[in-house]
Amino acid sequence: MGAEPSDGGGVVRFARSSLHIVVTAGGAVFSGWDGAEPLPSHGLAGSPPERDPRAVLEPDMDGGWRVVSERVTVAVSRLGAVEFRTPGGVVLRRELPPRWWEPVDGGPGRWLLRSEVAADARVFGWGGRAEGVRLREARLGWADGSAGGPSALFGMPVELVVADAGTHLVFHDTARGGRVVVREGEEGAGSGHDRCGTVELRMDGGPLRSWLLVGGPARVLGGFVRLTGAPVLPPAWAFGRHHRFRCEWPVAEERVREAVAGCSARGVPLSAVHLGGSAAHLPQAPETSGGSARDAGAVPDAARLAKDLDGAGVRLVWAGAPGGSPEPAARGQEAGVPYGELPARGFAGVVRGPARRDGSGAAVAAVRAVDEARAVREELQAACPEEPPFLAAVEGWAGIQRAAAAWVVQDPVREGWAGLRAALSAVLGLGLCGVPFTGLDVPEAAAPGGSPAGRWRRAAPGVSPELALRRLELAAFLPMLRTSGPQAVPGPDGEAVLRERERLVPYLLSSARLARWTGAPMVRPLWWEHPGDRGLREGEDAFLLGDALLVAPVLEPGATRRAVRLPRGRWYSTATACPWEGPGEVVVEAPLGHVPVLARAGSVLPVRGPGGATEWEVWAPVRGRTGGGLVARDTDGGPADPGIGRYATRWDGDRVVAEWRVGDQRVPVAGPLRVRGDG
């Protein structure tokens, strides 16, 4: 065993293997076995970050080596085990020496890496998984899409581990199929011993390399996004409500015009209409589905229709799927109509279906989807440089956020009520993997009818009116929302949900700009700000929306009340302004047509006022305390100028004051202000 020190770390050599350790200036740690280097990489956005010149590979005890840096210490034993420790010496993760073997029937070599984490640790991430954002006794594979649901389309080897000792994130930068087995640990009772948790990763070839970041959740996600690329910000209109029609031309044109007129007459929000075949919803058979970009040429009057709808503030989006051979798809065009021509034909955005399978498996297809999305985005941007293009994908790998938003597609007939939890899990998981702009489809949105349960008509076999409405309630509080079906005007309960979402669009835009700036997801687990709260780490049925709101959707049939575990601090019901104190568990009312949403005391939210203009909704801080946070001061600003401001709220006698903090100065928040809550 020997070592070759270099800037930021060095190479440790064993009898039959070698390990390259590099600590970067930002604190990220690269590990590469047997000559694996950071580049070439499908995940990294560009060149690797600069090395930390202060970090040096030096001898450790018992013949091992170590690299000490400001945020993490990496210790390598003489047998090849690697420990990642906090500056105080607490072990966050221990990776055993890897194992390699050649398949009996030939083919690429495989490897296995087994890691140990703390007994109290909880493991999250691994992409947009339907099985639950937290992995307990989990076995997840993505080589052939065998995991099903969103897992087959958004599987990402990104692992977030939360424990009392600290949080760390690991990105296994290997674009191959594989399988991960996670087993949670168990703390010993009395004089018993702790049993550590384990993560066993088995990959079908590719380099054995990874990036590790240590810190709080916000720090490690921010560092990961700096590695893989900042998320592209969709245009402002994309955060309004979308609706998709699945019908042929010219019937589609008639339906679109009727939908826009009906929504306008009833004051129902509608920002975009999606046209195209069913390919965006049939990932299992894209080769036989309609909806590729070449089919857009069969919509002869799309430009005229788009011009007519523009006055109503409604855009056209093409919902398609890849077509043609893989080679032209990589250049961002289909056989027929290049994506760059879609803006001239009246389309303001594109939702790409899954990449073609050519026998290489789901993992390779997901990586290919990232490359294709980047090429399509370049074409759209070149064709319409005055506005950021809207591009969404239903499949992707680590780094998809730098090219497109992500749309979670599921079949509600097959999933039923379990599909609600699966969809929420997928959105939370994507956020923890650096993809903040996600949307949930509400297939076959029900039309007005006489059903007593929400006055919704059954829209598809197996989908009850109650389930249809609860699915809309969940989707309405996610970053992006798309309904679909023959009608675009829901019943009264659905209309109320959509209007509340429209009221919050300025807040969603503000949260989106913060997500691009900081890397923090828009939809976050309840433990995001308090990872040491074990009770919050157990919860998977509610979420934080941005910095200020807590959303507790109903995920079970027949429920009209539900329990919510609150982070510490005071929270107000946005419906009644009733205050609740956290930490702890409370029971809130959740009748059909109502989503329990709680606002953090002391927060300031930009919302849409009755006349359509933005106003500031201020939730009173607790008396004797102050509130504060970050918000986009101008929710109409462009992505290059997010206009992020730091605000503070306080009591001044009997009134609540909201101010901007500009250096040492405080400037009153200007514009319409509405104070809620009594502190």
N, C-alpha and C positions, 0 to 999 in steps of 0.2 A: 504494500500500500504506500502511495506517495501522493504529493499534491503539487500543483502548479498555480501559485497565487497570481491574480491579475486584478485590474480595477473592478471593484464591486464584489469580488469573490474569487473564483478560480475553478480549477478542475481537480477532482479527487479521483485517483486511479486505484482500482482494485485488480486482483489477479486476472479476471476475465471480463471486466466491465469498467466504465468510467461515469462520473457524474459531474455535470457542469452546473455550478451555482452562481447566480448573478443577483445582487441586490441593487435595485434602481434608486435614483434620487428621490422618487416619490414614495418609496417603501415597498413597491411590488417586488416579489422574489420569483425569479425564473429558475426552474429545475429541468435539466435535460440529460437523459441517459444515453450513453453510447453514441456520442457525437451529435445528438439532437440539438439544434439551435433555434432561436426564436423565429427565424425566417428560413424558407418561405412559409407563409401562414394564411389560411383562409379567414382566420378570426381577427387578427390584428388590423387596425385601420391604416397603419403605415409603418414607419420605422419603430423599433422598440425604444422605450424611454432611455434616457441617459443613465449610465451607471453611477452609483454612489461612490465617489472616490474615497470616502471615509471608511467604507466597509472593506475589511481585509480578511482573507482566509488565513487562519492561524491555528497552530496545534491546540488540541483540547485534551481532556483527560483520557486515559486508557487507550491511547494511540489513535484517537479520532481527531476530527478537525471541526472548526466552527467559524461562522461569519457573524460578527456582532454589528448591528445597526441600531439606529435610533428607535425604530418601532418593532423590530423582530430580531431574534437570534436564531440562526440555523445551525444545528449541530449534526454532524455526520459521524456515525460510529465506524469502527474499523471493519465491521461486517456489512456496512451499507445501509443501515437503518438511518432515517433522517427525521429529526425532531424540529418542530417550529415552536418557539417559545416566546412568551411575552418578555418585555424588558426586565420584568421582575423575576423571570425564570420559570413561570408556570407553563407547562407543556400544553399547547393547544391541539397539536396534531402530531402523530408519530406514524411515519410511513415505513413499512417493513421492506426489506430488500426485494426488488421486483423479480418476477419469474418469467422466462421466455421459453417457448417451445415451437417446434415446427410441426405443422399438421402432417399426419401420416400419409395423406393422399396428395401432398404438395400444396402449393399456394403460399400466400404471404405468412410470415411468422406472426405469432400471437403473443400477447403479454398480459400479465396479471399484476395488479398493484393493490395491496391490502393496507388500509390505513386504520388507525385507532384514534378515537376522539374521546372527550370526557364522558363520564357516566351520565351526567346531566344534560349533555348536548342534544340539540334537536337539529335535524338536517332538513334543509329546504332547497328548492330550486329544481334543477334538471329539466328546465324548459316548461312549456305549457302543458302540463300533465293533467289528465282527467282523474287520476287516482287519488289526488289529495296533494296540496302544496307541501305538506310535511311528510317525509318518508319515515315510516316506522319499520315494520318488517317488510320492506319493499324489495321487489325484483322488477327491474325496469330494463327492457331491451328496445333498441331502436334500429337494429340492423335491417329488419325486414318489415317494420311497421307492425310487429306483433303486439305491441302494447295497446293498439287501438285508440280511437278517439283522437283528441288533439295531440296525444303523445307521439303518434306516428308522423305528425306534420311539424311539430315544434320541439322535438327532442334536442336538448342542448346539454353538453357535459359541463355545466356550471353548477357548483355546489356551494351553498351558503350554510355555515355551521354556527349556531348560536348556543353559547354556554355561559354559565355564571362567570367564568374566567375571562371571557371575551368572545368576539365574533371574528370569524375568518371566512374568506371566499377563495375557492379553488376553481380555476378554469383549466380543464384538461384539453389542451389545444391539439386535438387529434381528430381529423375529420374522417373517421371510420365508424363502421357499425360496432356495437358492443353491448355489454350488459353490466348493470350495476346492481349490487345487492347491499342493502342498508339494514343494519340491525341496531336499534337503539340500545344504549347501555342501561344499567340498573345500579342504583346506589345501595350500598350495603346497609342493612338495618342493624342497630346495636353494634356488636363487634364484628359484623360481617364485612367482607371485602366488597369494594366496588367492582362492577363488571363494566369495562369500557365499551363504548359503542364502536361499531366497525363499518367501514365503507370498502367494499371489494369491487374493483373495477377491472373488467376483462374486455380487452379490445382485440378486434380482428386485424391486427397489423397497424402500421403507421408509427410515427415517432412517439416515444414515451417522454412527453414534456408537459409542463404545466406552469401556471402562474398562480401565486398565492398572495393575498393581501390581508392585512390584519388591522383591526380597528372597529369602530362602531359600524352599524349597518349603513349609515349614510356615507361614511368614509370609504368602505370597501366597494360599495356600488359605484361611487364616484370614480374611484380608481379603476374599476373594471371598465367603465364606459370610456375613460381616457385611453385605455388600451385598445378597445374594440371600436371606438368611434362614437361621437355624440349623435343622439337621435335627430333625424331630420324632422323639422316642425311642419306638420300639415298646415294648409291654409285655414284661416279662421272659420270659413263656412263648413269645413269638414267636421267640426265639433257639434254641428246641428244634427237634426234627425235625417237619416237617409231612408229611402224606401226602394225596394227592388221588385220589378215586375218580371215574370217568367212567361213571356208570350211573344208571338211572332209579329213582325211588322206587316200591315199597318195597324193591327189591333193594338200594339204597344203604344203607338202615338195617341190613339183615342183614349186609352186607359190613362196615360200620363196627363193629358189635358184635363180629363175628368177629375183625376186625383188632385191636381194642383188647384183647380177651381173649387173642389169640395173642401180641401183643407183651408183655403183662403176664406171661404164663406163662413166656416165654423171657427176660424181662428186657431186651427190645429197646426203646430209647427211642422215645417217641411223645408229642408235645405238642399237636398239632392235626391235625384231619381236615378236608380241603376237599371240599365237595360242589358240584356244578354241572356244566353242560354243557361242551362243548369250546371254547367261545368264547374262553376265556383262552389257548388254544393255537392259535387260528386267526385271527390278526390280519388275514389277507388277505380274510376274508369275514365280518365280525361281523354284518352284517345278516341272514344266513341261519343263524347259529349259535344254539344254545340258550344258556342260562346267564345271562340278564339277571335283575335283581333281582325283576321280577314273577314269574319262575318259582319263586322261593323260597316263594311262597304255595302252590305245589303240593306242598310238603313239610309235610304236616299235623302230623306228630309230631316235628318238629325240636326244639321246646322240651322235650318229654319226654326225647328222646334226649340233648340237651345236659345236662339235669339228671342223667341216669344216668351220663354220661361224666365229669362234673365231679369225681366222687369219685376217678376214676382220673387226674385231672390232665390231661385231654384236652379241648380246645376245638373247637367247630365253626366253620368259616370258609366263607363263601359265595364261590365263585369264579365270577364272572359277567362280563358284558360290557354296555356301554351299550345301552339300548333306548329306544324312543319317539323323539320329535323332539328336535333339539338344544336347543330352549328348555327343556323340563322337565329335560333332563339337566343343563343349567347350574344348575338349582336343586337338584341333588343327588338327584333322584328319577327313577324310571322310570315308564312307563305301567303302573300297577298298584300295586306295593308301594314306598313311599318307602324309601330306605336307612335312615332313622331308625327304621323299624319292625323292621329285622332283629334288633337285640338282643333285642326282646321275643319274637321267634320262635326264639330260642335261639342265634343266631349271634354269635360274639365278634369277628369281623373280616370284612373284605371284600378280595378281590383283583379289582380292576377290569380289564376287558379294554381294548383300544385304543378310542380315540374314533372316532366315525363319520366317514367321509370323505364330504364333500358336494361334491367337485370342487375344493376349495380347496387340496389338496395335503397332504403329510405334515407339513410344517413348521407349518402353521396347526393341523392336528389335534393335533400334539404340544403346542402352546401351549394349545389348548382342553382337553387332558387335564389340564394343571396347574390350570386354573380349576375344572374339574369335580371333580378330586380334593379341592380345598380345600372345595368345597361339600359333598361327601359326608362329609368329615371333620367338618365342623361339625355335620352331622346326627347322625353317630354319637356325637360327644362330648356333644351335648345329650341324647341318649337314654340315655347311660350315663356320667354325669359322674364316677363314683367310680373309673374306671379309664381310662388312656389307650387310645384305640381302636387296633386294628391295621388299617392300610390299606396296601395295596400296589398298585402300578400296573405295567403292562407297557409303558407309553409315557409320555413326558414330555419337558419342555424344561427349560432352566435355571430353578431354583427349585422343581422338583418335590419336593426334599428337605424343604421346609417343610410339606408336606402328606402325603407318603406315602413308603414304602420302594419300591424298584425291583426288579421280578422280571425276570430275563433269560430269555427263552423262545426256544428253538431246536429245530429238528427234527433229532434225532440220526441218523435214517435218511438224510436228505439230506446232513448235514454230515460224518458219520462221525468219524474221528479228528481231522480238521481242526476239527471242532466244539469239541473240547476247548480248543484254542488260541484259537478265536474267542470262546468263553464267558469264558475268563480275560481276554482282551483287553477284552471289554465291561465286565466288573466293574472292572478296573483303570481303564479310561477314565472310567467313571461316578464313581469315587472322586476322580479328578483334576478332575472338574467339580462337586465339592461334594456328591455323593450317596454318603454312606458306608454306608447300610444297603441292601445288595443281596443277592439270593438267586439261586441257580441251580436250575432245574428239572432233575430226573433223570427224564425221561419213561419210562414203562413199566418201572419198577424190576422187576428179575427176581425170581422166586420161587424157593423151595428146589427143587433138582433134582439130577440126577446128573452134571452137567457136571464134568469133571476140572479145568477152568480156573476155579477159584474156587468150584466146586460151585454155579454159578448156571445156571438154565435160560434159554435164549434167550427174551426177552420180546417182541421185535418183529423183523420181517424186516430184515436188514441190520445188526442190532446184535448183535455177538458177545458172549459172556459176559465176555471180557476187557475189551472197550470199556465194557460196562455197569458193571463194577466200577471201572474207572479213572475213569469219569465220577462215580461216587459218591464216590470218594476225593477228587477235586477239590472237589466240591460240599460235602463234609463240613467243609472248612476255610475256607469262606466265611461271611460274617455270618449268612445265613439259608439254610435247606436245605429243599427240598420234593421228595419222591419221589412217584411216581404209578404206578398200575397196579392190576391185580386183586388183588394180594396186598401186604400191608404188612410181612411178615416176610421179610427176605432170607436168603441162605445164611450159613454161619458166617463167611466172610470179610467179607461185608457187615455182619453183626452186630458184628464187632470194630471196624470203621471207625466205625459209629454210636455204639458205646459210648465210643470215644476222643473223638468229638466231644462227647458228653454230658458227659464229664469236664471238657472245656474250656469249657462254657457259662458258668460264673462269670467266666472270663477274657474271653469274648466280651462279656458284660454290662459288665464294667469298660471294655473298649476302646470299647464303644458310648457310654458316658457321657463318656469322654474325647473321642470324636469330636464329640459334641454340644457339648461345652465349648470345644474348640479348633478344630473344623473340619477336623482331619486325618482322612483316610480310614482305615477299618479295614483295608482291603486296599491295600497300598502297593507301588510299584516298589522294587526293591532299592537304587536310588540315592537314596531319599528323604532319608536323613540325610547322604549323601555325594555331592551332585550333581556335585562336581568329579572323581569317579572315572569316567573314561571307559569303563573296562571294565564297570562296573555299568550305565552308560547304554545299553549295547548289549543287555543281558539282558532278555528278555520271557517267559521260561518258568518263572519262580519269583517269589515275592512275600513281602513282610513282612506278617504278620498282627498288627496292633497294634504295640506297642513292642518286644515281647520274642521273638516267634517268626518263624522263616523257614520257609516251606513250599515244597517242591520237588516238585510233582506229576509223575507220569509221563504224558507226552502223546504217546507213540509206541508202536505195537504191538510186542510181543515184548520190550520192554526190561525188564531186571531190575536194572540199575544206571544211574546217570545222573550227569552232571557238574553241579556247583553252584558258581557264583561267589559268594564270601562277601564281605560288607562287612568292614571292619577290626574287629579284636577277636576274642575267643574265643567259639566256638559249640559247644554240646554237642548230640549226638544225644539226643532225648527218649526213644528206645527203648533205647539202650545206654549213655548218658552218656559216649560217646566224644568227646573234645574235638577241635576243628578250629580252626586259626588262620587269620584273615583279615587283610589282603585276599589274595585268591588263589583258585584253582580247586581243588576237591576232587571226588573221585568217591565217591558214597555208594551203599549197597545199597538196592534198591527192588523187592523181590519182590512178586508179585501179592498184594494185600490189605494192603500196607504203604505208607504215605506218608512219605517222608523229611521230618521236622520237626526243626528245630534251635532251641535256646533260647539266648538271649544270656547270656553269663556275667555274674553280678551282678544278674540280674533276679529279681523276685518275682511269682509268678503265683497268683491265686486259682483253685483247681480244686475239683471235686466229689470228695469223699472216698468211700471204700467204703460208708459208711453214708448217703450223700446230703448230709451237711453240708459246708460250704465249709472247705477247709484251704488253707494257704499252701505253695506249692512254691517253694523258694529254690534258685537255681542259683548255685553258688559263684563268687565273683569270682576273678580271677587273683590269686595270692598276691603281696602287696605293693601291690595296687591296691584300689580301692573300686568298688562298683557303685551304681546309683541310678536312679530314675525316678519316674513317676506311676502311680497305680493307684486304682481306686475301692475305698475301704475297706469299704463296705457294698454288695455287689452286689444286695441286695434293696431298696435305697432307691429313692425315686421320682425322676422326672425333674427336679423342682424342687430336690432336695437330692442332688446326685451324690456327695457325700462323698469328693471327690478328696483323696488323701493323697500326700505325697512321701516316698519311702522311701530308705534307704541300706543297703548290705550291705558287710561288711568281715570280715576274719579277726581273731580274737582268740585268739592262741595256736594251738591245734589245732581250734578250732571256728569256724563261720561265724555271725555275728550279723546279724540283720535288725532295723532300727529305723525308726520314723516320725520324720520331721523336723518338729517343731512350733516354728517360730521358731528360737531358739538352742538349744532343748532336743531331746533324742533320747529317744523312748519305745520300748521293745521291742515288736515286733509280737506281739500276743497271739493265742492260738488254736493249733490244731494246725499244727505246722511240720515240713516234710520237706525236708532239705537234700540236693541231688543235685550230683554233680560233685566233683572233688577239687582244683580250683583249680590 
